[in-house]
Amino acid sequence: MVKERARILVVGGGYVGMYTALRLQQTLKRELARGDVEITVVTPEPYMTYQPFLPEAAAGSISPRHVVVPLRRVLDRCRVVIGEVTSIDHAKRTAALTTLATDEEGTGAQQLTYEELVLAPGSISRTLPVPGLAEHGIGFKTVEEAIGLRNHVIEQMDIASSTRDPAVRDAALTFVFVGGGYAGVEALGELEDMARYTARYYHNLQPDDMKWILVEASDRILPEVGEEMGRYTVTELRRRNIDVRLNTRLESCADRVAVLSDGARFPTRTVVWTAGVKPHPLLAASDLPLNERGRLKCTPQLTIEGAPHAWAAGDAAAVPDVTAEPGKETAPNAQHALRQAKVLGDNIAHSLRGEPLQTYSHKYVGSVASLGLHKGVAHVYGRKLKGYPAWFMHRVYHLNRVPTFNRKARVLAEWTLSGLFKREIVSLGSLEHPRAEFELAAGGKPPQDPMNDPKGSS
């Protein structure tokens, strides 16, 4: 029995936020029915994005709407608020909240009060002060960015096919990806595979006309799958004429020219930045303790050190890894986030009921990565796989992990249909500016000056 009415505030609707709220719905079902507990989830978007499927969504293998999970449908016993928490005063148990309504009303931020706080805002892209990056770079962290990048790549092929200027054609067909982690390698592999297939429908384009360049500052890519599989990935990408440059940095992309630290220069209309993430700015706008990397200091029970009734997990949390030597922390990846969320939900319920807390313990079992259709690498439970078996394991693993039976069935159906029919090669770039045609017809101006379009759209 919960001793008194508890208001639980969950900040963030990603892996940790959604799964923690879902777990609380299950473990506190009777308390929620009696009104002893209230759960509020604050998130900028009304859905959770299953990020491992973003590369396949960009390649057209999965519909964008099946990469996301609607929070209101899944968290039907929670109050879901679409907005952003801008600051937290845990000493007073208050959080400042802004929503679309507060912007319209001009009343400023609302104050939410709570008894238990779950801080899981996730992370944001870690950028560097590279000249031209803010103006011309494209991220790959949201479903909107993934679909926008797919539209952009096909649009560049349209430009190259129709221009008579060799310089414009060369720049349109040069694609630079910065970052050799999961996001960069999988996005590059899937999009190159998609573009190679699409080229067969252009009378004057060949796959070899395109330049795909992967820039990585360290001496290896995909460190999660091990050194041997990382070397194999480099070999596989180079076999597909992808230019992999290790120990290299992007120094500038101003004036649509990618300048690398090894002296190479590539005129390009596409620079995709996937070089890591950093903690969400909300953490610095709170009175909670942070480590030297800006992440929340947590205990193995997923409480925040020195802050009673405050909890955290996932990218925002520095959680000690009890399966490794002292001082080590769990990696900020989906594998840990999913499991931490379940323990976190259970521990909040235990805390409310006055029961002992569980310790989070999970040994990293390995990783899988897709490099395009029927291509992949995997290092799971000490076993190393590559090619089709690794690609198949990648699909099976993520099909098992994507939330809800509804999404599992839809994704499986799309994979089955994509195996029976040809790939989709349609670009729907107009979705990004849906009012453009009407504005022109009504005598207005285009929403974006083509010369200043950060994606180089036509």
Phi, psi and omega in degrees: 000134174285132188292322180211165183300129184241130174257117182255124178252120177252116181261110182115138180241028178274211181306302185293314182300311183292314184290327176294313178298321179296318179294320178296322176303320184284316185280335181248031184302314182291321179295321177295320180295325180278348183085013179283340183228142174230129181245124177242127178249120178253124183212144180292333182238148182279021182211159172258132180265126175273093191297329178300342179268358180300316178301321180287329174294320178294326180278352179089008180282335181228138176293141182304323184290345179266358176272345183245154180242120181293120186292322183295329178286319183283318182260063187286347177257005180252159171266113181261122181244123178273109183179191181227136171275121185264336177201158181225130172245089187290333178299326179261358182058047179229151177225136178274126186238131172243140179227177175298326180292319180294326176295317180293320183284336182068027184266356183083184185290144173275159177250117176262136175253153183206166172252324179237134182242128171247114184256108182217058181282355179080212184222170176234166181298136177268109181254163177239161180285064179271125180303129178088350184294315181297327182278325190239352183283154177236132177273175178212064182234343181237163179293329178295319178293321181297314181288323176298322179291321176300311179301320182296315181298314179294324179296323177294326176293323175297317179298312181297326181288332187256349182274155173253358181269115182300326181292318178296317180298315182295318180293322180294328184262015177250122185237118184250125177246128182250117180120122183255027175274195181305307186301312183293313184291316181291320178297314179298314182298315182291317182289323176296319178297317179295315181293324178299318178292317183297328184300336181293344180264006175251129186288339184236023176236139174237151180305325181288349176288339184270144176248120177245123188234127176249123182249123180227130185286335181267187183264012180204161176241162182046060180299338182294333183266004178095160184295317182296314180291331175295318177295320178299320180298318177299316179297317181295317180294317179294328176297333177269018179064027173269128183277102180263119182242106179271162181052038184226145180235153172276119182263334179195148170224027177292151178058029178058038174231117178278116179253122183259161183291342178273006177096351181288147178230130181230110169298126184207151175253007184221112172234113182257121185257114178228032186274062172089175181228167176222162182300151179296141180301339180301327183300320179288342180264026178234170178259026181264151185288137180239153174272186184294341179265004178084011178262157183290134177284118184239163174261168177297345177269005176072019168273157177272130185303130175071012181229090180301142178067022175238134186228156178201158177197173177079208185300329185280348191246139171262095185260124178301138178266103184286350178270354181243183180292156181304141180098344180278149178240155177292144181291143179279073180229173185295325182302314178285320184301316181298317182284323178297322182299321180293316178295321180298313178300317179295320183292325176296318177297317178299318181297317180294330182265000180074029181257161179296149181270152175273155174259131179284124179216118177207123178275132182299125186266347180133188186215156175228149180214140177264140178243019183125181183297123177067019179227137180186176175223152180207146174220094188233129181050039178082354180264139182249127180234154177210162180076218184298315180302319179292319178298317180295319178296322178302314181292317181296316182298311184285333174295324178289329186269336182298135186292150174070142178296325179305310181292321179301314182295317182293317179296316179298320178297320180292320176297319180296314180294323179293336175282340181265334184238172181284161179295153172277134182236026185269135172259128178245051182299334181295343178297334182285339177226069188296338182265002187301312184295317181294320179298319178295318180295329181272005177090013179273191180252153176302147183292344184214129175289119183306328182288338182249008180295121182298338179264000179071026182292154181282000000 
